[in-house]
Amino acid sequence: MTVREIFESMEYGPAPESAADALAWIADRGARFGHFIDGAFSEPGETFETRNPATGDVLAEITQGSKADVDAAVAAARAAQPGWEALGGPGRARFLYALARLVQKHARLLAVLETMDNGKPIRESRDIDIPLVARHFYHHAGHAQLMPTEMPDARALGVCGQIVPWNFPLLMLAWKIAPALAMGNTVVLKPAEWTPLTALCFADLCRQAGLPKGVVNIVTGDGAVGEMIVASDVDKIAFTGSTAVGRRIREATAGRRISLTLELGGKSPYIVFEDADLDSAVEGLVDAIWFNGGQVCCAGSRLLVQEGVAPDFHARLRTRMDKLRVGDPLDKAIDVGAIVDAKQRDRIAALVDAHGAEGDVHRAACNLPEGCFYPPTLIAGLSSASPLMQEEIFGPVLVSTTFRTPSEAVQIANDTRYGLAASVWSENINTALDVAPKLAAGVVWVNGSNMFDAAAPFGGVRESGFGREGGPEGLTAYSRSGGETDMLKPVAPFAGDKAEPQPVDRTAKLYIGGKQARPDGGYARNVFDAKGGLMGQAPIANRKDVRNAVEAARGAAGWSGATAHNRAQVIYYIAENLAARAEEFAARIDRMTGGTGGAAEVTASVQRLFTYGAWADKVDGRAAQAPVRGIALALRESCGVIGALCPDEAPLLGLISVVGPAIAMGNRVVAVASEPFPLAALDFYQVLDTSDVPGGVVNILTGDHAELAKTLAAHADVDAVWSFSSSDISGAVERAAAGNLKRTWVNNGRARDWTGPAGEGRAFLDAATEVKTVWVPYGA
């Protein structure tokens, strides 16, 4: 018998991991757990069972949280927060280092607990999850250490409510707790109902590390407890879970001045070009979709294969599937473990049974144990419109279709409401790096999948959520700069009844698609000066005008593809043309506002345009120092179409302060001008007309902020909404934006000094860009 024959005929014997230490840890605590609040475990109350999904055995009884429990945890966190922040970054870093070391010391215990509670193979818990948990605490300890020098203006948000899912219970805990603590916040965290054990074990490690009481609090229970945390007196909510729940959280936090990050569902494309190393792509796909039984938000669950190699690739994939081993998750020779719960397994089966007949179904020819297991499944030949191609299955089910050209691959890949991750497989680096920036995804892996690190930001776009976790980008979600500003007072327009003769009719219009447009409703309102004299009329835009402006902005997508240098030249040109008409604009502003600061406002506006022209080609990405043989590029790209409610109190400077950073970063804008003082904006589009601004890049509407804000925020083709209006519309914007979970940036009724540093800079540039992390491994 040859060596090859020996290897091909070898069978994997069982290699079980002992559960003795994990069971002993559970037994030592009476197999009944209360909450961890203010540095101590509470007495168990009303409990529910957590079970091993592979065996059905009860592992422990877990307390169902109540409102009183949540209130107590929030109060403990609130009391502890000032002292924790006062420790300073280096002081907090010592505790984070200690937690990282304790995770390493208890790595095997944590891995076995995770596998028993979740059902994932021990190899994954031991070799991926737990090392990454330690990595996150080490990495963020470093950020805390450097915070005084590298982030001197940063301050903690306060108390953070955090809700983590059941697919990566401890890893998601680390992703959220580590940056929160590093920045000086305290935490109330709810683990998933099905997988609470490693969070409770982590609470034990917090005690061993000597973490001050109340800094970390863990409240267990079902989704109702999560709702209680969202409704409680916290300063930040961080949620990882389903898009449906994320939408409800966005609605529940609207208008409450709560910072929010959401990491939600996905339907990630796995694109295989005909020049790919097909065997490597098959192995990568095993990791992409059957890692953790496909119960991964960024799983490569949509396979797109170029037509010329599709039959060969599918044949190789089916052969590889048939060799996958499904069974006891504690067996180190197992590839695919158990589904987390029978309810989840039944949901997977129901989706496949309902729609699988639309394609060619292949189930892996592997032994399937009794219990909560589901076979690795491939469903090929589906259309892009199939529910299985559109809906997140969240199980070991791969769906597949084909494409002919790279542009068609991009079109199919982006034909989804999600935008979390994507994989691109090609031996031609030009093809891979041409396609990667075109994909609507927060993370793109080139010739790989499921690469994560604490130094590389992770998060989605579209209905996969907003915000980033990891790296310096993730720290901004847990910190703020500057102090509280005064509340804005609504700015009312002047009233009057004096009509001056107008020898030339200069009826102002809306500015849509590079052209003046009459309002759809045919209405306009009189604009009076401080003395009651009629200055002119401003059109009143309605829903159809918003629709037309958004359509024009969407059609100007070429602006995002223009070079930053070219965008800068256009913005410089706008500044020069505005400067040439400075006296005219200054007089208009003084008369419209009744003040004397028009000249200064125009000067500041010109200066701000030059500033954003300068920034246009200087907002760089970075190479994240991830411990891989390769490079992780955190790139900055435009959001897309931004709807903006401009400041009322600074009619020209406010408009330019919003439009400038947006278009500098390649976005297109639908700007709603100052409601009481709209005429400066309507004069400004004459400057745009003479400054080589492509039609649709800047669109200007006038009218009622409250009415137009809701329409903009609810529009499915708007990617982000900013509101700096003096009207009380922040909550309405956030609530309406929940429809497609677009990003929002609102003032919460707070004033901003538009003439000073607060009126420009990094905050605007960050809001105008998304971070896309592109992983490019290299070498052997």
N, C-alpha and C positions, 0 to 999 in steps of 0.2 A: 504494500500500500504506500502510495506517495504521500509526501507531506501535504500536498494540496488536497488529496482525497481525505486525509485525516481531518484537516480543518473543515472541509465541506460536510463531513459526516458527524462531526462533533455535536453533541447536544449540550445545552447549558443545564447544569444541575442547579438545584436550589442553593441560594446563598443568603439565608435569612439574617436580618439584623435583629439583635435581641431588643425586645421592648421592655425588659425587666426594669431598667433604671427609670424609664418614663412612667411605667405603671407604679413604681415605688414612690415617685415624686407625687403622683396623683393621690395615692393611698395615704401618704404622710400628711396630706392636707384634708383628709377625711373624704376625698372624692366629692366634696361639696364646696363651692366657691361663692364668696360674696364679691362685692365690688372692691376696687382699690381706690380709696378716697383719702386724701390728706395724709398719705404716707402709711396707711394701714388697711388691712382687709376688713371689710365689714362682715357682720354675721350674715350667713345666707338667709335669703328671704324666700319668696315664692320662686321655685326653680323649674327649669326645663332640662332635658337630657341632651348631651352632646355625644354622638356615636361615631364609632369607627365605620366609615362607609364601606370598607372592604369586607367586614365581618358582621356588621350590624350590632356589635357589642357596645353596651353603654360604657363610656369612658368616665364621665363625671356628671354631676348636677350643677347647673349654672344658674345664678340668680337673674331673674327677670327684673330689669330696672324700672323704677317708677319716677314720676316727676320730682318727688322729694329727693331721690338719689341723685338725679341730674342737677337739681338745684344745689345740693350739698357739694357735689364735685365742682361745679362752677364757682361756688363761693370759696372753696378751698384754693382753687386755681387763682381766683382774683386776689385773695389775701396773700398768696405766695409770690405773685408776679413782681411787685416792686422790689422785693429783696433779691429775687433771682436776677432781674435786670441789673440791679445795683452791684452784683458781683463783678460785672464787667466781662468782656469777652474772654480774657485769659482765665478768669475764675470759672466761668462756665465750661471752658474747654477741658479743664481737669476732670469734670464729671463725665463729659462726653467720651474722653479717652478711657475713663474707667469702665463705662458701659460697653465700649468697643472691646476692651480686654475681657470683660465678663462674658460677652457673647462668644468670644473665641474659646474661653475656658469651658463653657457649657455647650459647645457646638453640637456634640452628638446628642445630648439630651434634647436640645431644641429641634434638631432635625427629625428625631424619632417622634417627638410630640406632634410636629407639623404633619408628618406623613400619616400618623394614626388618626389625626383629627380631620385631615383634608383628603387623604386618599392618593396623593401624588407619590410617585416612586421615590424611595429613599435616596437614590442617586441624585435626584434633582434637589431635594431638600438639603442634602449633605454637601453637594459640590457646587450648587448655584445659589440657592436662597440664603443660607446662613452666612457663607463668606461675603455675600453682597450686603447683608445686614451689618456685619462688622465694618465693612468698607464705608458704608454711609456714616456710621458714627465717627470713624476715624477722620473721614474727609471733612465732615461738618465741625468736628472739634478744631480742625485747622482753620476753618473759616471764622470760628469764634475767636481763636487766638489772634487772628489778623484783623479782626473787626475794628479795633480802635484806630489803626493806621490806614486800612484799606477802605473802610466804610465809616468815616468819622461822624457823618451826619445821620447815620441810620439809627432808628429807634424801633423798639418792639411795638407790635400792634396791641398786645395785651393777652387776652385769653383766647386760645384757639380751640374750636370744636372740630374734631377730626373723626371721620367715619371711613372705615376700611373694609374691603371686600373679603370673600372667603377663598379666592384663588391663590393669593399670596399673602396670607394673614400676617406673618411677621415681617416680611420684606416691605409691604405697604405701610406697616406701622413705622418702620425705620425711615422710609422715604418722607414721612410726615413729621414724626417726632424730632428727628435729628436736626433739620433746619429750623424748626420752630424753637427748640431749646437754644440752639446756637445764637439766634438773634435776640434772645431774652424773653421769649414768650413762655407762658405756661399752657398746659394741655389738658383737655378732657377728650378722651378717645373712646370710641365704641368699636369693638371688634365685631365681625360678622357673627350672627346667631349660630351658624353651623360650625364655626372654627374659632372659638375663643381661647383655647388652652395656651397657645404660645404667647398671647398678649398677657395672660395672667402670670405666666412664667417670667415674662419680661418685667412685670411689676415686682416680682421677687428680686430680680437683678437690680432694679432701681433701689430697693432697700439695701442690698449688699453694697451698692456703690455709694451709699450715704447721701443720695439725692435729697435735697431739702423737701420737707413735707409739702404737699400740694402742688409741686411742680408738674408731676405727671399723675393723672387720675384716669382710671379705666372703669367704665360703666358698661356692663354686659346687658344683652337683651335682644329683642327682635327689632324690626324696622320702626316700631313706635318709639323706641328709645332714641333712635336717630332723629326722628321728627322732634322729639323733646329738646335735643341738643341744638338743632337748627333754630328752634323757637326761643332758646334761652338767651341770657344776657352775655353773649360772647362777642368778640371783636372780629373773628375770622372763622369761616367754615372751609374746610378742605375735605372734599368727597371724592372717592373713587368707587365707581359702580355703574349701574345701568343709565342709559340716556334718559329713560322715562323718569327715574327718580331724580336725576340731575336737573331735569326741567322743573320738577316740582320744587326743588331746593332754590333754584333761581327765582321762582315766583315768590317763595316764602321769605326770601331775604331782600326782595326788592324794596328800595326806599329806606332801608334800616341802617345804612352807612356801615355795612358789614363787608369786609374783604372776602372774596370768594374765588376759589379755584376748583375746577371740575375736571376730572380725568375719567372719561366715560367710555362708551362702547366703540367698537370698530368692526370693519369688514375689510381687512387689509389685503391688498393685491400682492400676489407673488408672481412676478413677471419673468418668464423664461424665454430668452431669445434663441434663435437657431444656432448661434455661435457659442452658446454657453457650454461649459463642461457639464454634460447631462448627468453623469453619475454624481458629481458634487452637488448639483442642483437638487437631485433626488434626496441626498442625505440632508441637505439644508432644509428641504421641505418636511422631512421627518421631524426636524427640530422646530420648524415653524408652526406646524399644525398639531402634531401629536405630543409636543412638550406640554406637560401638565394636563394631558388628556384633552387638549384643545380648549381648555378653560382659561384662556388668556385673551385679554382685551385686544392685544395687538397681534394675535395669531394670524399667520398667513393663510387665511381660510378661503381666499378666492385665487385659484390657480389660473393664470393666463399664459398659454403656451403658443408660440409662433407656429403657424399651420404646418410648415415644412417638417418640423420635428415632433409634432404633437403625437402621432401614433407611436413612435419609438419611445418618447418620454413617458407616455401613459403606460406602455407595456413595462418599462423598467420600474415605474412607480408601483404598479400592481405586484410585481415580483417582490419588491422590497417590503411592501405592506404585508404580504403573506408570511414574512419572516419576523414580523414584530411579535413580541411576547407580551401578553396581557395577563395580569395576575396580581398576586399579593404585593402590595406596594412596599412592604418591608423586605422583599426579596431583591437583593442587589442586582440580580440578573433580569429584572423585569423592565420593559420599555414603557408600558402604559399601565397606569394604576386604575384606581376606582374613580367613578364620578362622585362628586362631593356628597350628593344626597339623592334619594330616590325621586324626589320631585324634579330635580334637574335632569336626571336620566330620562324620566318620562317626557319632559318637555322636548328634549333632543329627539327622542323617538317619534313624538307626535309631528314635529316639523318635517322629518324625513319621510314619514308615512304619508303625510298630506301632499308633499310636493316632489318626492324623489322620483316618481314615475315620469317626470318631465325629462329626465336624463338617463344615462346608463349607470346603474348603481353597482359598485363593487365593494363588498365587505371583506375585510382581511380574513384569510383562511387560517385563523388562529383559534386555539382553545380559549373559550370564554368561561370564566368561573361563574358559579352562581352568585347572585348578589348584585351590587350596584355597579355594574360594568356595562360598557357599550363598545362594540367593535370599531376599530379604525375603518372609516368609510370614505370612498371616493365616489362622487356623482359627477360624471363628465357629460359634455354635450349640452350644457344649459345655455339658455339665452341670458343676456345681461339683465333682462326684466324679470327673470324668475325670482320668486320670493326667497329661494335659497341663496341666490346671488346678492340679494339686497339686505336680508335680515340677519342679525347676529345669532348664530346657532349656539355658540359657546359650548362646544363639545368636540369630539374627535372626528368631525365630519368636514371633508374637503370638497369644495365644489369647483368645477372647472369649465372653462370655455377657451376659445382660440382667437388669435388675431393674425393679421397679415403684415402690417407695417408698424414701426415705432409710434407713429402718430395715432394709429388706431388703438394700440396698447394703452397709451396715455388716456385716450378718450374713454375706453372701457374701465380703466383703473379708477378714473375720477367720477365714474357714473355711480355715485353712492352719496348718501347724506353724511357719511362718516369721513374722517380724515386723520386717523391716528398714526398708522405706520404703513410701510410698503417695502418690498424686497425686489431688487432688480438683478437678474443673472445674465451676464454676458462676459465673454473673454475680451471684448473690445471695450476698452476703458472709455473711448469716445462715446460709444452708444450708451453706456451706463451713466456717465456724467452728463450726457445730453438729456436723458429721460428723467433723472432724479429730481432736478429743480422744477420740472413740469408737473410732478405728482402732488396732489392735494393731500399732504400728509405731514405730520409734525416730525416724524422720524423716517428716514430711508436707509435701508441696509443694502449695500452693494455686495453681491456674492456672499451673502450671509443672512442671518436672521437672529432675532432675540438677543442682540448685544445691548447690554445695559451697563452703566457705571455711574457712580455718584458725581463724577466730574462732568458728565454729559447730560444736558437738559433733555427731559422726556415730557411729551404732552401732545395734544392734538389740536386740530382745527375743525371747523364746521361743527357737526353734532357730536364730535368726539371730545368736546369741551374746550376749555381755555385755561391758560396758566401753564407753567413749567415746573417740574420737580427735578432737582439735581443741578449741580454747578452754581455759579454766581447768579444765573438767571432765576433759579429756584428760590434764592434768598430774598428777592424783591417781593415775593408773595408773602413773606413773613416779617417785613420791615417797612418803615415809612420814613420820610425825612420832612423836616420843617415842623412847625407848631400849628396849632389850630388858628384859623383865620375867622374874621367876623362873619356873621350871617349876612347874606345878600338881602337887600331890600328890593322888591320888584320895582323896575323902572317904568314909569308910566309915560306915554307920549303926551306932548303938549296939545291942548285944545285951542280952538280958535274959530273965528267966523269971517276973517278978513281975506278977501280974494284979490290978489294983485293981478293986473292985466299981464298976460303972457303972450308977447308978440310971436313967439315961436313955440309950437306945441312940442314939448319934450316929455311926452307920456312915457314913464318908465315901464319896462317889461321885465319878465323873468328872463333868465339866461340859461338856456338848456341846449346841450349839444353844440356849443360854440355859436349859437344864434339867439337873437332876442325872440321871445315867445310870449304871446298874450296868454293870460291865465285862462285855464279851461272854463272856470266858472264865470268869467267875464266881470268879476268884481274888483274894485280897487278902493283904497281908503285914502282920505286926505291926510297929508303930513303937514303939521303946522310948526312954526318956529316958536321960540319962547314968548314972543310978543303977540302970538295969535295970528300971525300972517301965514297965508297958505304958501307952502314951498313946492308942492306938487302932489302927485298921487303915487302910491305904491300898490302894485298888484297883490291880490290875495290868492295865494296858491291853494290848491286842494289836493285830494288823493290822486287824481289823474295826473296832475303836474308832478307830484312826487314820482309816480310810476314812470312818466316820460323822462324825468331827470335821471332816475336810476338806470333806465334802459340805455340812455346816452352814455352814462358813466361805464356801464358794463361793456358797451361797444367800443370804449376807448382803451381796451386792455393792452394795446400796443405801448402805452405809456409805461406800464410796468416792465416791459421788455426793453425799453430804451436804456442806454447806458447812463450811469449816474452822472457822468461828465456832461452829457447832453441835457439832462434834466437841470443841472446846475446852470448851464448857459441860458436856458429859458427863464429860470427864476431871476438871474442877474438882469436879464432884459426887462422883466416885469418891474424890478426895482428901479431901473433907469427911467423907464417910461412914467412910473408913478412920481419919481423925483421931478421930472420935467413939468408936472402939473401940480406941484406941491401947493402953490398959493391957492389955486382953485379948490383943491380938496380941503385945505385948511379953513377957508372961508365957509365952505359948505358945512363942515363939521361944527364950527363955532355957531353958525346960525341955527343948525338943527338941534344942537344940544343946549344952546344958551350959555355956553362957556367961552373961555378964551384960550383953551389949550389945543386948538386945532393944529396949529403949526407944529407943536411938539409931538402930537399924535402922528402926524404924517411923517415927520422925521424918524420917529421910532418905528413906524411901519416900513419905511424904506430900509432902515438898518436891519430890521428883522428879516426882511426878504434876502438881504445880502448874507445874513447869518445862515439861513437855511439853504441858500445856494452853496455856501461854504460847506455845510454839513452833508450835502447830497452825496458826495463821494467819499465820506469819511466815517460812515457808520459801518464798521467792519464786523465780520464774524470772528471766530477764534477757533483755534485747534484745541479741543479738550484733551487734557492729559489722562486719557483712559488707559488702564494697564492692559493694552492689547497690542498685538503685532499689527499695527495699522494706524489709522488716524480717524478721529471723530471730529467732524467739522460742524460747529454750531454757526449756521449761516443766518443772516438777516434777510428777510424778504418782505415785500409789501403785504398788507392785509387784503387789499382788493378795493372794494368800494366802501368808503367811509361816509356815513351821514353825520352831519355836525350841526348842532344848535349853537350859534355863535353868541358871544357875550352881548348883553344889552348895553352895558355901560361904556364900552369902547367900540363904537360902530365900525371904524376902519381897522384899528390895530387888533381888535378882537378877531375880526374876520381873517386877517392875514396871519395872525398867530396860530390859527387853527388850520387854515388852508396850506400855509407854508410848509410845515413839517410833513403834512400828509402827502403833498405832491412831490416833495423832495425825496421821499422814500419810495415813490413809484405808485402811490395810491391815486385813485380818482375820487372826487369829492362831490357830494351833494350838500351844499352849505345853505342853511337857513339863516338869513341875515338878522341883525339886531331888530327886534320887533318894534320898539318905539322909534328907532332912528335908522330906517332902512336905506335911505337914499345914498349914503356913502358907498354901500355895497353895489347899488345899481349903477353908480358912476364908475365903480372899479371895473365892471366888466368891459367898459370901453378900453381900459388899459390892457386887459387880457386879450382883447381883439387885435391889438397892435403889437403883441409880444410873442407871437409864434406858439401860443398855447394850443395844442391840438383840441379840436372840438370834443366835448364830453369829459375832459380831464377835470375842469372846474365848472360846476353848475350852481347857479345861485337862485334861491327861492326867497320870497318874502311872504309874511303872513303870520298867523297865530301859532306860536311855538307849541302850545299844549296840543293843538290839533295835529300839527305836522309831525311832532315828535313821535306820537303813537304810530302813525303810518310808517315813518322811516324805520322805527325800531322793529316793527312787525314784518317789514318787507323781507322776503326770503332771499332776494338778491343783494341785500346790503350785508356786508361782512362785519362791520363794527359801527357803533354809534357813540358819539361824544356829545355831551350836553354841558354847556357853560351858561345856560340861560338863567336870568334872574327869576323866571317863573318857577314854581314848585313842580317840576316835572321829572326829577331824577327817578323817583319810584315808578312812575308810569313808563319811563324808558326801559328800566331794568325788567319790569314785568312783561312788557310787550316783546322784549328781546328773547324771552324764554322760548318763543316759538321755534326758532332754529338755533338757539343757544349761541347767538352772536356775542362777541366781546362788547362790553360797554365801558365807558369812562365818563363818570358824572360828577358834578360838583357838590351834590347833596346840599344845595342851597348856600354853600360857602363862597365867600369872596376870594378873588385872586388878583394880585397886583400885576396887571398886564404890562405895566411899564418897567417892571423890575425883573430880577432873575426868575421869579416864579412864572413869568409869562412866556418862557422859552426853555429850551434845553432838553436834557436827556429824557425827562418824563414824557415829553411830546414825541420824541423819536422812538422811545420804547413802545408807546401806544400805537405808533404808526407802523410797527413792524411785527412780524411773527418770527419765531426762532425755529428753524428747521435743522435737525441734526442728521448729517449724512455720514454714515460709517463706511469707511473704505479699508478693508483688511488687505494686507499684502504679505508676500513672502510665504514660506512653507511653515 
